[in-house]
């Protein structure tokens, strides 16, 4: 059973293969090994947290 993953290129649904070795997006053609995919997504998460500006109204 394949598992859904988020494509880091187009943001649509990509597929993680059953062996948990690669991620492929049928929409934009993104392909990566699972370890590489995890690093890309980890970097994206770190960048999102660095860009986060909490709403400080009322302080």
Biopython code that builds the backbone (N, CA, C, O; Angstrom):
import numpy as np
from Bio.PDB.StructureBuilder import StructureBuilder

atoms = [
    (1, "UNK", "N", (0.839, -1.182, 0.000)),
    (1, "UNK", "CA", (0.000, 0.000, 0.000)),
    (1, "UNK", "C", (0.883, 1.243, 0.000)),
    (1, "UNK", "O", (1.679, 1.431, 0.920)),
    (2, "UNK", "N", (0.757, 2.082, -1.000)),
    (2, "UNK", "CA", (1.521, 3.315, -1.096)),
    (2, "UNK", "C", (0.916, 4.362, -0.148)),
    (2, "UNK", "O", (-0.273, 4.319, 0.166)),
    (3, "UNK", "N", (1.750, 5.288, 0.293)),
    (3, "UNK", "CA", (1.334, 6.320, 1.236)),
    (3, "UNK", "C", (1.443, 7.682, 0.550)),
    (3, "UNK", "O", (2.362, 7.920, -0.234)),
    (4, "UNK", "N", (0.495, 8.571, 0.853)),
    (4, "UNK", "CA", (0.537, 9.920, 0.308)),
    (4, "UNK", "C", (1.575, 10.758, 1.037)),
    (4, "UNK", "O", (1.810, 10.583, 2.232)),
    (5, "UNK", "N", (2.188, 11.667, 0.300)),
    (5, "UNK", "CA", (3.138, 12.633, 0.845)),
    (5, "UNK", "C", (2.888, 13.959, 0.141)),
    (5, "UNK", "O", (2.291, 13.981, -0.935)),
    (6, "UNK", "N", (3.327, 15.049, 0.723)),
    (6, "UNK", "CA", (3.178, 16.351, 0.075)),
    (6, "UNK", "C", (4.401, 16.606, -0.798)),
    (6, "UNK", "O", (5.541, 16.452, -0.361)),
    (7, "UNK", "N", (4.140, 16.996, -2.032)),
    (7, "UNK", "CA", (5.232, 17.303, -2.950)),
    (7, "UNK", "C", (5.850, 18.654, -2.563)),
    (7, "UNK", "O", (5.130, 19.646, -2.447)),
    (8, "UNK", "N", (7.169, 18.705, -2.362)),
    (8, "UNK", "CA", (7.805, 19.977, -2.007)),
    (8, "UNK", "C", (7.910, 20.944, -3.181)),
    (8, "UNK", "O", (8.183, 22.128, -2.983)),
    (9, "UNK", "N", (7.699, 20.461, -4.381)),
    (9, "UNK", "CA", (7.785, 21.316, -5.568)),
    (9, "UNK", "C", (6.459, 21.996, -5.890)),
    (9, "UNK", "O", (6.408, 23.214, -6.065)),
    (10, "UNK", "N", (5.390, 21.212, -5.968)),
    (10, "UNK", "CA", (4.096, 21.786, -6.390)),
    (10, "UNK", "C", (3.056, 21.811, -5.276)),
    (10, "UNK", "O", (2.008, 22.438, -5.430)),
    (11, "UNK", "N", (3.326, 21.139, -4.150)),
    (11, "UNK", "CA", (2.402, 21.151, -3.023)),
    (11, "UNK", "C", (1.238, 20.191, -3.134)),
    (11, "UNK", "O", (0.410, 20.114, -2.226)),
    (12, "UNK", "N", (1.161, 19.462, -4.228)),
    (12, "UNK", "CA", (0.079, 18.502, -4.404)),
    (12, "UNK", "C", (0.468, 17.154, -3.800)),
    (12, "UNK", "O", (1.527, 17.026, -3.185)),
    (13, "UNK", "N", (-0.379, 16.166, -3.976)),
    (13, "UNK", "CA", (-0.144, 14.852, -3.376)),
    (13, "UNK", "C", (0.867, 14.059, -4.199)),
    (13, "UNK", "O", (0.682, 13.825, -5.393)),
    (14, "UNK", "N", (1.937, 13.656, -3.528)),
    (14, "UNK", "CA", (2.936, 12.771, -4.113)),
    (14, "UNK", "C", (2.759, 11.402, -3.469)),
    (14, "UNK", "O", (1.949, 11.240, -2.556)),
    (15, "UNK", "N", (3.515, 10.424, -3.943)),
    (15, "UNK", "CA", (3.361, 9.050, -3.455)),
    (15, "UNK", "C", (4.686, 8.547, -2.906)),
    (15, "UNK", "O", (5.723, 8.632, -3.564)),
    (16, "UNK", "N", (4.634, 8.021, -1.688)),
    (16, "UNK", "CA", (5.762, 7.323, -1.081)),
    (16, "UNK", "C", (5.571, 5.848, -1.378)),
    (16, "UNK", "O", (4.529, 5.282, -1.048)),
    (17, "UNK", "N", (6.555, 5.219, -1.991)),
    (17, "UNK", "CA", (6.393, 3.818, -2.381)),
    (17, "UNK", "C", (6.308, 2.885, -1.172)),
    (17, "UNK", "O", (6.627, 3.270, -0.047)),
    (18, "UNK", "N", (5.879, 1.676, -1.424)),
    (18, "UNK", "CA", (5.663, 0.690, -0.357)),
    (18, "UNK", "C", (6.941, 0.330, 0.387)),
    (18, "UNK", "O", (6.895, -0.008, 1.570)),
    (19, "UNK", "N", (8.066, 0.399, -0.286)),
    (19, "UNK", "CA", (9.347, 0.056, 0.334)),
    (19, "UNK", "C", (9.921, 1.221, 1.141)),
    (19, "UNK", "O", (10.969, 1.079, 1.771)),
    (20, "UNK", "N", (9.245, 2.364, 1.127)),
    (20, "UNK", "CA", (9.675, 3.584, 1.809)),
    (20, "UNK", "C", (11.091, 3.961, 1.361)),
    (20, "UNK", "O", (11.978, 4.214, 2.176)),
    (21, "UNK", "N", (11.267, 3.989, 0.039)),
    (21, "UNK", "CA", (12.576, 4.317, -0.505)),
    (21, "UNK", "C", (12.563, 5.541, -1.415)),
    (21, "UNK", "O", (13.597, 6.180, -1.604)),
    (22, "UNK", "N", (11.390, 5.876, -1.987)),
    (22, "UNK", "CA", (11.348, 7.032, -2.882)),
    (22, "UNK", "C", (9.976, 7.698, -2.854)),
    (22, "UNK", "O", (8.954, 7.079, -2.555)),
    (23, "UNK", "N", (10.003, 8.996, -3.182)),
    (23, "UNK", "CA", (8.793, 9.809, -3.276)),
    (23, "UNK", "C", (8.699, 10.304, -4.712)),
    (23, "UNK", "O", (9.667, 10.829, -5.262)),
    (24, "UNK", "N", (7.523, 10.133, -5.317)),
    (24, "UNK", "CA", (7.307, 10.539, -6.702)),
    (24, "UNK", "C", (6.008, 11.331, -6.777)),
    (24, "UNK", "O", (4.987, 10.921, -6.225)),
    (25, "UNK", "N", (6.055, 12.477, -7.470)),
    (25, "UNK", "CA", (4.854, 13.283, -7.687)),
    (25, "UNK", "C", (4.380, 13.075, -9.119)),
    (25, "UNK", "O", (5.107, 13.391, -10.061)),
    (26, "UNK", "N", (3.173, 12.547, -9.295)),
    (26, "UNK", "CA", (2.660, 12.342, -10.643)),
    (26, "UNK", "C", (2.225, 13.642, -11.316)),
    (26, "UNK", "O", (1.962, 13.655, -12.518)),
    (27, "UNK", "N", (2.147, 14.722, -10.566)),
    (27, "UNK", "CA", (1.664, 16.000, -11.107)),
    (27, "UNK", "C", (2.779, 16.818, -11.752)),
    (27, "UNK", "O", (2.612, 17.332, -12.858)),
    (28, "UNK", "N", (3.928, 16.940, -11.057)),
    (28, "UNK", "CA", (5.008, 17.781, -11.592)),
    (28, "UNK", "C", (6.262, 16.987, -11.945)),
    (28, "UNK", "O", (7.200, 17.535, -12.523)),
    (29, "UNK", "N", (6.283, 15.687, -11.597)),
    (29, "UNK", "CA", (7.431, 14.855, -11.939)),
    (29, "UNK", "C", (8.540, 14.837, -10.901)),
    (29, "UNK", "O", (9.599, 14.259, -11.146)),
    (30, "UNK", "N", (8.321, 15.458, -9.745)),
    (30, "UNK", "CA", (9.334, 15.444, -8.685)),
    (30, "UNK", "C", (9.630, 14.003, -8.285)),
    (30, "UNK", "O", (8.718, 13.192, -8.123)),
    (31, "UNK", "N", (10.918, 13.695, -8.127)),
    (31, "UNK", "CA", (11.354, 12.369, -7.673)),
    (31, "UNK", "C", (12.523, 12.557, -6.729)),
    (31, "UNK", "O", (13.426, 13.350, -6.995)),
    (32, "UNK", "N", (12.505, 11.832, -5.636)),
    (32, "UNK", "CA", (13.619, 11.876, -4.694)),
    (32, "UNK", "C", (13.615, 10.611, -3.860)),
    (32, "UNK", "O", (12.577, 9.981, -3.659)),
    (33, "UNK", "N", (14.794, 10.252, -3.379)),
    (33, "UNK", "CA", (14.884, 9.176, -2.401)),
    (33, "UNK", "C", (14.228, 9.647, -1.114)),
    (33, "UNK", "O", (14.123, 10.850, -0.877)),
    (34, "UNK", "N", (13.791, 8.726, -0.291)),
    (34, "UNK", "CA", (13.061, 9.075, 0.917)),
    (34, "UNK", "C", (13.897, 9.931, 1.862)),
    (34, "UNK", "O", (13.390, 10.902, 2.424)),
    (35, "UNK", "N", (15.162, 9.587, 2.043)),
    (35, "UNK", "CA", (16.028, 10.371, 2.941)),
    (35, "UNK", "C", (16.201, 11.795, 2.426)),
    (35, "UNK", "O", (16.164, 12.747, 3.205)),
    (36, "UNK", "N", (16.391, 11.944, 1.108)),
    (36, "UNK", "CA", (16.516, 13.276, 0.508)),
    (36, "UNK", "C", (15.212, 14.061, 0.694)),
    (36, "UNK", "O", (15.236, 15.247, 1.024)),
    (37, "UNK", "N", (14.076, 13.389, 0.479)),
    (37, "UNK", "CA", (12.769, 14.016, 0.660)),
    (37, "UNK", "C", (12.609, 14.527, 2.099)),
    (37, "UNK", "O", (12.132, 15.641, 2.314)),
    (38, "UNK", "N", (13.007, 13.715, 3.077)),
    (38, "UNK", "CA", (12.901, 14.137, 4.478)),
    (38, "UNK", "C", (13.734, 15.387, 4.746)),
    (38, "UNK", "O", (13.288, 16.280, 5.466)),
    (39, "UNK", "N", (14.919, 15.461, 4.187)),
    (39, "UNK", "CA", (15.773, 16.636, 4.372)),
    (39, "UNK", "C", (15.143, 17.877, 3.744)),
    (39, "UNK", "O", (15.163, 18.953, 4.342)),
    (40, "UNK", "N", (14.585, 17.733, 2.546)),
    (40, "UNK", "CA", (13.935, 18.858, 1.877)),
    (40, "UNK", "C", (12.757, 19.362, 2.712)),
    (40, "UNK", "O", (12.591, 20.567, 2.901)),
    (41, "UNK", "N", (11.945, 18.432, 3.207)),
    (41, "UNK", "CA", (10.773, 18.816, 3.990)),
    (41, "UNK", "C", (11.187, 19.391, 5.344)),
    (41, "UNK", "O", (10.535, 20.303, 5.852)),
    (42, "UNK", "N", (12.254, 18.871, 5.926)),
    (42, "UNK", "CA", (12.750, 19.411, 7.193)),
    (42, "UNK", "C", (13.224, 20.844, 7.007)),
    (42, "UNK", "O", (12.925, 21.712, 7.827)),
    (43, "UNK", "N", (13.960, 21.093, 5.934)),
    (43, "UNK", "CA", (14.432, 22.448, 5.645)),
    (43, "UNK", "C", (13.254, 23.394, 5.409)),
    (43, "UNK", "O", (13.281, 24.543, 5.848)),
    (44, "UNK", "N", (12.227, 22.912, 4.720)),
    (44, "UNK", "CA", (11.044, 23.733, 4.479)),
    (44, "UNK", "C", (10.350, 24.087, 5.791)),
    (44, "UNK", "O", (9.891, 25.216, 5.964)),
    (45, "UNK", "N", (10.270, 23.133, 6.712)),
    (45, "UNK", "CA", (9.642, 23.381, 8.014)),
    (45, "UNK", "C", (10.451, 24.394, 8.821)),
    (45, "UNK", "O", (9.874, 25.273, 9.462)),
    (46, "UNK", "N", (11.765, 24.281, 8.798)),
    (46, "UNK", "CA", (12.621, 25.224, 9.516)),
    (46, "UNK", "C", (12.438, 26.627, 8.934)),
    (46, "UNK", "O", (12.348, 27.600, 9.683)),
    (47, "UNK", "N", (12.382, 26.734, 7.612)),
    (47, "UNK", "CA", (12.185, 28.038, 6.978)),
    (47, "UNK", "C", (10.831, 28.633, 7.340)),
    (47, "UNK", "O", (10.720, 29.842, 7.542)),
    (48, "UNK", "N", (9.797, 27.791, 7.424)),
    (48, "UNK", "CA", (8.464, 28.286, 7.789)),
    (48, "UNK", "C", (8.478, 28.824, 9.217)),
    (48, "UNK", "O", (7.870, 29.859, 9.487)),
    (49, "UNK", "N", (9.149, 28.151, 10.120)),
    (49, "UNK", "CA", (9.179, 28.629, 11.504)),
    (49, "UNK", "C", (9.999, 29.910, 11.621)),
    (49, "UNK", "O", (9.679, 30.775, 12.436)),
    (50, "UNK", "N", (11.046, 30.041, 10.821)),
    (50, "UNK", "CA", (11.862, 31.256, 10.848)),
    (50, "UNK", "C", (11.079, 32.452, 10.310)),
    (50, "UNK", "O", (11.298, 33.585, 10.738)),
    (51, "UNK", "N", (10.163, 32.196, 9.366)),
    (51, "UNK", "CA", (9.371, 33.270, 8.768)),
    (51, "UNK", "C", (8.127, 33.602, 9.572)),
    (51, "UNK", "O", (7.452, 34.590, 9.283)),
    (52, "UNK", "N", (7.811, 32.795, 10.578)),
    (52, "UNK", "CA", (6.585, 32.994, 11.345)),
    (52, "UNK", "C", (6.678, 34.231, 12.212)),
    (52, "UNK", "O", (7.616, 34.385, 12.993)),
    (53, "UNK", "N", (5.712, 35.104, 12.073)),
    (53, "UNK", "CA", (5.620, 36.313, 12.889)),
    (53, "UNK", "C", (4.334, 36.243, 13.686)),
    (53, "UNK", "O", (3.260, 36.457, 13.125)),
    (54, "UNK", "N", (4.406, 35.951, 14.972)),
    (54, "UNK", "CA", (3.185, 35.852, 15.755)),
    (54, "UNK", "C", (2.451, 37.187, 15.850)),
    (54, "UNK", "O", (3.064, 38.255, 15.822)),
    (55, "UNK", "N", (1.152, 37.105, 15.961)),
    (55, "UNK", "CA", (0.332, 38.310, 16.093)),
    (55, "UNK", "C", (0.506, 38.845, 17.509)),
    (55, "UNK", "O", (0.082, 38.203, 18.470)),
    (56, "UNK", "N", (1.109, 39.983, 17.641)),
    (56, "UNK", "CA", (1.392, 40.568, 18.956)),
    (56, "UNK", "C", (0.499, 41.775, 19.240)),
    (56, "UNK", "O", (0.858, 42.628, 20.051)),
    (57, "UNK", "N", (-0.650, 41.856, 18.587)),
    (57, "UNK", "CA", (-1.533, 42.994, 18.836)),
    (57, "UNK", "C", (-2.000, 42.962, 20.294)),
    (57, "UNK", "O", (-2.276, 41.900, 20.851)),
    (58, "UNK", "N", (-2.078, 44.129, 20.884)),
    (58, "UNK", "CA", (-2.519, 44.229, 22.259)),
    (58, "UNK", "C", (-1.405, 44.149, 23.273)),
    (58, "UNK", "O", (-1.656, 44.235, 24.475)),
    (59, "UNK", "N", (-0.162, 43.985, 22.808)),
    (59, "UNK", "CA", (0.955, 43.898, 23.762)),
    (59, "UNK", "C", (1.636, 45.249, 23.816)),
    (59, "UNK", "O", (2.607, 45.422, 24.552)),
]
sb = StructureBuilder()
sb.init_structure("model")
sb.init_model(0)
sb.init_chain("A")
sb.init_seg("    ")
for serial, (resi, resn, name, xyz) in enumerate(atoms, 1):
    if name == "N":
        sb.init_residue(resn, " ", resi, " ")
    sb.init_atom(name, np.array(xyz, "f"), 0.0, 1.0, " ", f" {name:<3s}", serial, name[0])
structure = sb.get_structure()
